[in-house]
């Protein structure tokens, strides 16, 4: 059975393939490698250069023996940075150009989906909040047109947040079976409003989530940040905690298969 870390970052300043080697040695086999900002950019060309770095890192992960599904998009916080330098209208135009570029990469089978899309995970002014949600809605529409999976970065999700995200997806008819709430927990899973939930693979999250008997995935949100070694969770965490959970009968083989194979396969379609 494959063991999939559903949200894993690599960084050109970090451990890169050595972190992937740790993941594999611990029993991991597949990674959803999610793009993260490596430098400040303010143009589509700058963003494309950043994306190309993610493809280099994916190649290194594959050379270590991992199967990889690559997800990329301009991060929602980059939208805020763009808006600080210009108008909301101009910032959204640049941001959506970047989203469209990623959608083109999906259609070319270079990406399996877009992520992280979303909105700020901290309080902002009402006009910024509305602007972020509007941009998310337009981004989902673009992603839908190329049948892309989408990974969401938002505030911590309780039932009200999941309901709101579900409503945004419904308004543009984005398929919620391809929409992943990253950095989820039991509160997101208990009332998921048909979105897919990827839980941070902490002991408490796994223990509580397993009791719901609902589909979920596991992630570390590993950052590969040399200034924060092991953050958010280390690269060995998902395979190690899966093994422990099976040994302690917190999950059974059928649940493990759903967590690591059937649900990721239905969302991302392809690991290679």
N, C-alpha and C positions, 0 to 999 in steps of 0.2 A: 504493500500500500504506500502511495506517495504521502509525504508529510509537507504541507504547504504553509509557509508564512505569508499571510495575506497582505502585509504592508511592511515593506522593507526598503530602506534607503541606503544608497552608497554615496560616497563623497570623494572627489579626487584628492582631497587633503586628508582623508581618513585611511582606514585599514583596507578598504576596497576588497580585493579577492581574498585576503586573509580572513576577513569577517565571514565571507561565503564559505571558506574552507572550514571554519569553526562550525557553521550551521550544518554542513554536510557530515562532518565527523560526529556530530551529536545525533545524526539520524535524519536530518532534513533532506528533502529532494527538490522542492519547487519553491520559487520565490515570485511574488508579485512585486516587481521592482518599480517603485513609485518615484518619479522625478521630484526633485526639490530644487529651490533656487540656489545656485552656486555663486552668483555674483549679481550685482545690480544691473538691470537693463531697462531701457526706456523705448526701445523700438522692436519691431518684429525681427529684424536681423539679429539683434542682441539676444532675443529669446531663442531663436533657432540655434544660435551658438551654444546656449545653455542646454538645449535638448540634445544636441549632438554629443555633449559630455555624458549624458545619461546612456546613450547608445554604446559609447566606449565602455562604460562601467558594466552594462549588461553583457557585453562581449567577454569581459574578464570573468564575470560570474559564470557564464556558460563554459568557459575554458576550465573552470574548477570542477565542472560536472553538474552544476545545477541546471534544472529546467526553469526557464524564465518567461514570465509574461510582463511586458513593459507597459506602464501606464504613465501618461504625461499630460500636463496642462499648465497654464499660468496659475500660480497659487493665488487664492483670493486676497491674501495680504499684499500681493503685488499690484492688484487693482487699486488698493488704497494708496500705495506709494505713487502710482501713476497719477491718481487724482490730486495728490498733494502738489504735484508739479504743474498741473494744468486743470482744465475744466473736467467735470464729470463726463461730459459728452466726448471729449477727446480721449480721456482715459479709457472709457468703455470701447471706443472705436479701436484703439490699439489692443486692448485686452481681447476683444472678440476676433480680431485678426489672428491673434495667437491661438485662440480656441479653434478657429477655422483651419489653421495650419496643422494642428494636432489631429483634427478630424480627417484631413487629407492623408495624414500618416496612417490613420486607422484604415482608410480605404485602400491604402497601399500595403496593408498587412505588416506595417512596421511597428505599430502600437496595437494593443488589444482594447484600449479604452482611454478615457480622459480622467485625469486626476492629478492633483487634488483641485476640484472645483468646490465652490461653497460660499462661505461668508465668514465674517470675523468671529472668533471664538471668545471675544471679550466685548464689554459694553462700548457702544459707539453712539454718536448723535443719530437722531431719527432719520435725517436726510441721508446719511451714510449707510444706515441699515437698509433703507428702502432702495437705495442705489445698488447696494450689493445683492439684494434679493432679485431685483430686476435683471441685473447682469447674469446672475445664476440661471434665471429662467431662460434668457436668450441663449446662454451657453448650452443648456440641456436641449433646446430645440436644434441647435447645430449638431450636437452629438447624436441626437435621435436620427438625423438624416443619414448617418453613415452606420447606424446600428452599433454604436459604441457602448461599452460598459462605462459607467461613471462612478468614481470614488469621491465621496463627499468629505470635506473638512468643514466642520461647524463647531458651534458651542457644544458642551456636553449635552447628551441627548436624554431627556426624560420623555414621557408620553406626549407632552405638549409640543416639544421640538419635533418629534417624529411625525406627529400629525401635521405640523406646519410644512415640513419637508415633503410629505406625501401630497399635500395640497398643491405645492409648487410644481411637483412632477405631473400631477393630474391636469393642471391647466395647460400644459404643453404636450400632454399624452405621452410622456416619457415612460417607458416600461419599468415598473418598479422591481421587477425580477432581475434587472441589470443595474440597479442603483444601490450602492453600498455605503452605509454609514460607517465610516472608519472611526477608530478609537471609541468603539461602542462599549457598552457594559450591560449588566442585567436590566437596567431601567429602559434602555433602548430596545432590548430584546423582548421584554415582557409585553410591550405594546408597540409593535414595530410598524404598524400601518402598511404592511406588505413590502416595506423596504428590506433589503438584506443587511444583516448586522455582522460586523467584524469586531470581535471583542479583544481588548488588550489582554494578553495571555497571563494575567496575574492569577495566583492560586485562588483568591476569593472570587474573581470573575468566572473562572472555569467552574468552580464548585457550585456557585449559584445558578449560572446559565444552564448547566447540565440538567438541573432539576425542572426546567420549563419544558423539556422535550420538544424544543423548537429548533429549527436549523440556524446555525451560526458558523462563523469562521474564526480563526485565531490569528493574531498578529502581534508583533513586537513593537512596531513603529521604530525600529532601530534606526538611529540617525547617522551613524558612522562619523560622528563629530569628534575631532581630536581634543576639543576643549571639554567634552562631556562624554568620556568613555563609558560605553554600555547603555547610554540613554537612547530611547526611553526604557526598553528592555534589551538585554544582550542577544546576540545572534543565535545562541544555543537554546534560548528559552522555549520556543514552540515545540521542537522535537522532544526536549527533556520533559516538559510538562505534559505533553501528550502521553509519553511512556508512563509517567508516574500516575496520570489519571486513569489509564487503562489498568495498571497494576492494582490500583486502589478501588477499582470498579466504580469510579465516578462517571466514566463513560464506557460504553461497550464498543465492540468492533464496528457495528453498524453506524453508531454515532460518529466514530472516528472517520469512517469512510465518507460520511456526509460532510463533515467539517473540512476534510483535507482533499477530497476528490470530487464528489458529485456536485456540491454547491459551487466551488471555484470553477469547475468545468462548465457549468451552466451559465455562469456570469462572464467569464473571460474567454471561453471557447478554445483557446490554444495556448499551450506552454511549449517552448522549444529552446 
